[in-house]
Amino acid sequence: MSIVDAGADTAVTKGSGAEGQVSTAARAWKRFRRHRRGWISLWVFLALFVLSLGAELIANDRPLIAQYQGELLFPLWNDYPETRFGGDFATAADYTDPYVIELIEREGWVIRAPIPFSFDTIDYYNEEPNPAAPNSRHLLGTDDRGRDVAARLIYGFRISVLFALALTVIGTAIGVLAGAVQGYLGGKTDLVFQRFIEVWAALPELYLLIIFASIFEPSIGLLLALLALFGWMGLSDYVRAEFLKGRNLDYVRAARALGVSGPRLMFRHLMPNAMTPVITFLPFRISGAVLALTSLDFLGLGVPPSTPSLGELLSQGKSNIDAWWLSVSTFFVLVGTLVLLIFVGEATRDALDTRRG
């Protein structure tokens, strides 16, 4: 009896294999680092994303730090009336007004962001008509409302990546759970679930987005929920196939014979082996989510109009053909983001390929 138990325990250990999984992950990580193009793309993308998280420090119409009459002020976080600096109005100071900056610099100094405009700042003091071409004041020009294009690109990139990450996490979680239940239980459960997926996938997603956009006020949360309802189905098929393949392996039968519960068997023993296609597709799913948000914003079905968006800038470029800087700058940001994510996805796919040494 002890020999049988020992053999079963050995089978479970080989199947679940914490040490084996660590060793496999270490080898995959080494293969990923050897993929020079993917490794560099990962760091470039992470650097751009981290910089975009601090967009308020890069592009903002409020000074970061100011000193007036020997007192240190932080206009980025606090509102100060214009009278605080010797002005005439008791309302919040407008730091885009050169007169206000001149008042502060008479008895102090100001440290401003590299781009002294936020995504929604309208430059009323620009001498050129909008959309204005790139110049020393606006390095990438302005849009048709006089807002700085560079600032809107930075904030739009941040929103696109955060939205894509959230959509990827939600869709992946739903897809992995649905595929795991289908593959592990099999039988009638799998059959009914597959018919449900066929019906659900046949629903016209774009038409539903148009209907909901006409009924409800556009918001990022609503858009995230609608896209997540359809974004899990492609991934669940891969997880389902891995669970169907692994549910009858010897180590799974041995664990079931030892009385291991179904959830424990699914998530501790079968799930690690089914995560390979999930991890492989993650960069491609993120790039697809970025492209989906940009496309919907271009069609006017995405985020609210006041939100900085890459798709909204492309739509402005279409409406203002002569303002080439709108389309060209947004094109390079969008294509650059997708290319970096695709290179990372290729490196991940090659790193998880067990046929490689």
C-alpha positions as CSV (number, residue, x, y, z in Angstrom):
1,M,0.0,0.0,0.0
2,S,2.8,2.4,0.8
3,I,4.4,1.6,-2.5
4,V,1.2,2.5,-4.4
5,D,0.9,5.7,-2.4
6,A,4.5,6.6,-3.0
7,G,4.0,6.0,-6.7
8,A,0.9,8.1,-6.8
9,D,2.6,10.9,-4.9
10,T,5.5,10.8,-7.3
11,A,3.0,11.1,-10.2
12,V,1.3,14.1,-8.7
13,T,4.7,15.7,-8.0
14,K,5.8,15.2,-11.6
15,G,2.5,16.6,-12.8
16,S,2.2,19.6,-10.5
17,G,5.9,19.8,-10.1
18,A,6.7,23.1,-8.3
19,E,10.4,22.5,-8.9
20,G,9.8,21.5,-12.5
21,Q,7.6,24.5,-13.1
22,V,10.3,26.8,-11.7
23,S,12.9,25.2,-13.8
24,T,10.7,25.5,-16.9
25,A,9.9,29.1,-16.2
26,A,13.6,29.9,-15.7
27,R,14.5,28.3,-19.0
28,A,11.7,30.2,-20.7
29,W,12.9,33.5,-19.2
30,K,16.4,32.9,-20.4
31,R,15.1,32.2,-23.9
32,F,13.0,35.4,-23.7
33,R,16.1,37.5,-22.7
34,R,18.1,36.0,-25.6
35,H,15.4,37.3,-28.0
36,R,17.1,40.6,-28.5
37,R,14.3,42.4,-30.4
38,G,11.6,41.3,-27.9
39,W,13.7,42.1,-24.9
40,I,14.5,45.6,-26.1
41,S,10.8,46.2,-27.1
42,L,9.7,45.1,-23.6
43,W,11.9,47.7,-21.9
44,V,11.0,50.4,-24.4
45,F,7.3,49.8,-23.9
46,L,7.6,49.7,-20.1
47,A,9.7,52.9,-20.1
48,L,7.1,54.7,-22.2
49,F,4.2,53.4,-20.1
50,V,5.9,54.4,-16.8
51,L,6.6,57.9,-18.2
52,S,2.9,58.2,-19.3
53,L,1.8,57.4,-15.7
54,G,3.5,60.6,-14.7
55,A,1.9,62.6,-17.5
56,E,0.9,65.3,-15.1
57,L,4.6,66.0,-14.5
58,I,5.4,66.1,-18.2
59,A,2.4,68.0,-19.7
60,N,0.5,70.3,-17.4
61,D,-0.7,73.9,-17.5
62,R,-0.1,74.3,-13.8
63,P,3.4,75.0,-12.5
64,L,5.0,72.1,-10.7
65,I,6.6,74.2,-8.0
66,A,6.6,78.0,-7.5
67,Q,8.2,80.3,-4.9
68,Y,6.6,83.6,-4.2
69,Q,7.8,86.1,-1.5
70,G,10.0,83.4,0.0
71,E,7.1,80.9,0.4
72,L,7.2,77.5,-1.5
73,L,4.0,76.8,-3.3
74,F,2.7,73.7,-5.2
75,P,0.1,74.9,-7.8
76,L,0.0,71.3,-9.2
77,W,-1.9,70.1,-6.2
78,N,-3.3,73.3,-4.7
79,D,-5.5,76.1,-6.0
80,Y,-4.3,79.7,-5.4
81,P,-6.3,82.8,-6.2
82,E,-4.8,85.4,-8.5
83,T,-4.8,87.9,-5.7
84,R,-2.3,85.7,-3.9
85,F,0.3,86.8,-6.5
86,G,-0.8,90.5,-6.6
87,G,-3.4,90.1,-9.3
88,D,-6.9,91.6,-9.5
89,F,-9.2,88.6,-9.3
90,A,-10.1,86.3,-6.4
91,T,-10.7,83.3,-8.7
92,A,-8.2,80.5,-9.3
93,A,-5.1,81.8,-11.1
94,D,-4.9,81.0,-14.8
95,Y,-1.2,79.9,-15.3
96,T,-1.6,79.9,-19.1
97,D,-1.9,83.7,-18.9
98,P,1.6,85.3,-19.3
99,Y,0.5,88.1,-17.0
100,V,0.1,85.7,-14.0
101,I,3.5,84.1,-14.6
102,E,5.0,87.6,-14.8
103,L,3.5,88.4,-11.4
104,I,5.0,85.3,-9.8
105,E,8.4,85.9,-11.3
106,R,8.6,89.4,-10.0
107,E,9.1,88.2,-6.5
108,G,9.9,84.5,-7.0
109,W,10.4,81.8,-9.6
110,V,8.4,79.1,-11.3
111,I,9.2,75.5,-12.4
112,R,6.9,74.4,-15.2
113,A,6.4,71.1,-16.9
114,P,8.3,70.4,-20.1
115,I,5.0,70.8,-22.0
116,P,3.2,73.7,-20.3
117,F,-0.2,72.5,-21.5
118,S,-2.6,69.7,-20.3
119,F,-4.7,67.6,-22.6
120,D,-7.7,69.9,-22.2
121,T,-5.8,73.2,-22.2
122,I,-7.0,75.6,-24.9
123,D,-4.2,78.0,-25.9
124,Y,-5.9,81.3,-26.3
125,Y,-2.6,83.1,-26.7
126,N,-1.4,81.3,-29.7
127,E,-0.9,83.6,-32.6
128,E,-1.7,81.0,-35.3
129,P,-5.2,79.8,-36.3
130,N,-6.2,76.4,-35.2
131,P,-5.2,73.7,-36.0
132,A,-1.8,75.3,-35.7
133,A,1.3,73.8,-37.3
134,P,4.2,72.6,-35.1
135,N,6.3,75.5,-33.7
136,S,8.5,76.3,-30.8
137,R,5.4,76.8,-28.6
138,H,3.7,73.6,-29.6
139,L,6.2,71.0,-30.9
140,L,3.5,68.8,-32.5
141,G,1.1,71.6,-33.2
142,T,-2.5,72.0,-32.0
143,D,-5.8,70.4,-32.8
144,D,-8.9,72.1,-34.2
145,R,-9.7,73.5,-30.7
146,G,-6.3,74.8,-29.9
147,R,-5.2,72.0,-27.6
148,D,-1.6,70.8,-27.6
149,V,-1.2,67.6,-29.7
150,A,1.8,66.3,-27.8
151,A,0.0,66.6,-24.4
152,R,-3.1,64.8,-25.8
153,L,-0.9,62.0,-27.3
154,I,0.8,61.4,-23.9
155,Y,-2.5,61.3,-22.0
156,G,-4.2,59.3,-24.8
157,F,-1.4,56.7,-24.8
158,R,-1.8,56.3,-21.1
159,I,-5.6,55.8,-21.3
160,S,-5.2,53.4,-24.2
161,V,-2.7,51.2,-22.4
162,L,-4.5,51.2,-19.1
163,F,-7.8,50.3,-20.9
164,A,-6.1,47.5,-22.8
165,L,-4.5,46.1,-19.6
166,A,-7.9,46.2,-17.8
167,L,-9.7,44.6,-20.7
168,T,-7.0,41.9,-21.1
169,V,-7.1,41.0,-17.4
170,I,-10.9,40.8,-17.3
171,G,-11.2,38.9,-20.6
172,T,-8.4,36.5,-19.7
173,A,-9.8,35.8,-16.2
174,I,-13.3,35.0,-17.7
175,G,-11.8,33.0,-20.6
176,V,-9.5,30.9,-18.4
177,L,-12.3,30.1,-15.9
178,A,-14.8,29.2,-18.6
179,G,-12.3,27.1,-20.5
180,A,-11.2,25.3,-17.3
181,V,-14.8,24.4,-16.3
182,Q,-15.6,23.2,-19.8
183,G,-12.4,21.1,-20.2
184,Y,-12.4,19.6,-16.7
185,L,-16.1,18.7,-16.5
186,G,-16.6,17.7,-20.1
187,G,-19.7,15.8,-21.2
188,K,-23.0,17.7,-21.2
189,T,-21.5,20.7,-19.5
190,D,-19.0,21.1,-22.3
191,L,-21.6,20.5,-24.9
192,V,-24.1,23.1,-23.5
193,F,-21.3,25.7,-23.0
194,Q,-20.1,25.3,-26.6
195,R,-23.6,25.9,-28.0
196,F,-23.9,29.0,-25.8
197,I,-20.5,30.3,-27.1
198,E,-21.7,29.7,-30.7
199,V,-24.8,31.7,-30.1
200,W,-23.0,34.5,-28.1
201,A,-20.3,34.8,-30.7
202,A,-23.0,35.3,-33.4
203,L,-24.3,38.5,-31.8
204,P,-23.3,41.6,-33.7
205,E,-20.9,43.3,-31.3
206,L,-20.6,46.5,-33.3
207,Y,-24.4,47.0,-33.5
208,L,-24.7,46.4,-29.8
209,L,-22.1,49.1,-29.2
210,I,-24.0,51.5,-31.4
211,I,-27.3,50.7,-29.6
212,F,-25.7,51.2,-26.1
213,A,-23.9,54.3,-27.2
214,S,-27.3,55.8,-28.2
215,I,-29.0,54.8,-24.9
216,F,-26.3,55.4,-22.3
217,E,-23.8,58.2,-21.8
218,P,-20.4,57.1,-23.2
219,S,-17.9,56.1,-20.5
220,I,-14.8,54.0,-20.2
221,G,-16.5,51.7,-17.7
222,L,-19.4,50.9,-20.1
223,L,-17.1,50.4,-23.0
224,L,-14.9,48.1,-20.9
225,A,-17.9,46.0,-19.8
226,L,-19.2,45.6,-23.3
227,L,-15.9,44.6,-24.9
228,A,-15.2,42.2,-22.0
229,L,-18.5,40.4,-22.6
230,F,-17.1,39.3,-26.0
231,G,-13.4,39.3,-25.5
232,W,-13.1,36.0,-23.5
233,M,-14.3,33.5,-26.1
234,G,-11.2,33.1,-28.2
235,L,-9.0,32.4,-25.2
236,S,-11.4,29.9,-23.6
237,D,-11.0,27.5,-26.5
238,Y,-7.3,27.1,-25.9
239,V,-7.7,26.5,-22.1
240,R,-10.5,24.1,-22.8
241,A,-8.3,22.1,-25.2
242,E,-5.5,21.9,-22.6
243,F,-7.9,20.7,-19.9
244,L,-9.5,18.1,-22.1
245,K,-6.0,16.8,-22.9
246,G,-4.8,16.8,-19.3
247,R,-7.8,15.5,-17.4
248,N,-7.1,11.9,-18.4
249,L,-3.3,12.0,-17.8
250,D,-1.9,9.5,-15.2
251,Y,-0.9,12.1,-12.6
252,V,-4.5,13.6,-12.7
253,R,-6.0,10.2,-12.2
254,A,-3.6,9.5,-9.4
255,A,-4.5,12.8,-7.7
256,R,-8.2,12.1,-8.1
257,A,-7.8,8.6,-6.6
258,L,-6.0,10.1,-3.6
259,G,-9.1,12.3,-3.0
260,V,-7.8,15.6,-4.3
261,S,-10.8,18.0,-4.7
262,G,-11.9,19.1,-8.1
263,P,-11.1,22.9,-7.7
264,R,-7.6,22.0,-6.2
265,L,-7.0,19.6,-9.1
266,M,-8.1,22.2,-11.7
267,F,-6.2,25.2,-10.4
268,R,-3.1,23.6,-8.9
269,H,-2.3,20.7,-11.2
270,L,-4.0,21.4,-14.5
271,M,-4.0,25.2,-14.7
272,P,-0.1,25.6,-14.8
273,N,0.1,23.4,-17.9
274,A,-2.8,25.3,-19.5
275,M,-1.3,28.7,-19.0
276,T,1.2,28.5,-21.8
277,P,-1.2,29.6,-24.6
278,V,-2.7,32.2,-22.2
279,I,0.7,33.8,-21.5
280,T,1.7,33.6,-25.2
281,F,-1.4,35.5,-26.3
282,L,-1.3,38.2,-23.7
283,P,0.8,40.8,-25.6
284,F,-1.3,40.2,-28.8
285,R,-4.5,40.7,-26.8
286,I,-3.2,43.9,-25.3
287,S,-2.3,45.2,-28.8
288,G,-5.8,44.2,-30.1
289,A,-7.4,46.0,-27.2
290,V,-5.5,49.2,-28.0
291,L,-6.5,48.9,-31.6
292,A,-10.2,48.3,-30.7
293,L,-10.3,51.3,-28.5
294,T,-8.7,53.5,-31.1
295,S,-11.1,52.2,-33.8
296,L,-14.2,52.9,-31.6
297,D,-13.0,56.3,-30.7
298,F,-12.4,57.1,-34.4
299,L,-16.0,56.1,-35.1
300,G,-17.3,58.2,-32.2
301,L,-18.4,55.1,-30.2
302,G,-15.6,55.1,-27.6
303,V,-14.7,57.3,-24.7
304,P,-16.5,60.6,-24.0
305,P,-15.4,63.5,-26.3
306,S,-13.5,65.4,-23.6
307,T,-11.2,62.3,-23.0
308,P,-7.8,62.4,-24.7
309,S,-7.8,59.6,-27.3
310,L,-5.7,58.4,-30.2
311,G,-8.8,57.6,-32.2
312,E,-10.2,61.1,-31.7
313,L,-7.0,62.6,-33.0
314,L,-7.1,60.4,-36.1
315,S,-10.7,61.5,-36.6
316,Q,-9.6,65.2,-36.4
317,G,-6.8,64.4,-38.9
318,K,-9.4,63.0,-41.3
319,S,-11.6,66.1,-40.9
320,N,-8.6,68.4,-41.4
321,I,-6.5,67.0,-44.2
322,D,-4.2,70.0,-44.4
323,A,-3.3,69.5,-40.7
324,W,-0.9,66.6,-41.5
325,W,0.7,66.8,-38.0
326,L,-2.5,65.4,-36.4
327,S,-2.5,62.2,-38.5
328,V,1.2,61.7,-38.7
329,S,2.0,62.0,-35.0
330,T,-0.9,59.8,-33.9
331,F,0.0,57.3,-36.6
332,F,3.6,56.9,-35.3
333,V,2.4,56.6,-31.7
334,L,-0.2,54.0,-32.5
335,V,2.0,52.0,-34.9
336,G,5.0,52.2,-32.6
337,T,2.9,50.9,-29.6
338,L,1.5,48.0,-31.7
339,V,4.9,47.1,-33.1
340,L,6.5,47.0,-29.6
341,L,3.7,44.7,-28.3
342,I,3.9,42.4,-31.3
343,F,7.7,42.0,-30.8
344,V,7.1,41.2,-27.2
345,G,4.5,38.7,-28.2
346,E,6.8,37.0,-30.7
347,A,9.6,36.8,-28.0
348,T,7.1,35.3,-25.5
349,R,5.9,32.8,-28.1
350,D,9.4,31.7,-28.9
351,A,10.4,31.6,-25.2
352,L,7.5,29.2,-24.4
353,D,8.2,26.9,-27.3
354,T,9.4,23.7,-25.7
355,R,11.0,22.6,-29.0
356,R,13.7,25.2,-28.5
357,G,16.7,24.5,-26.4
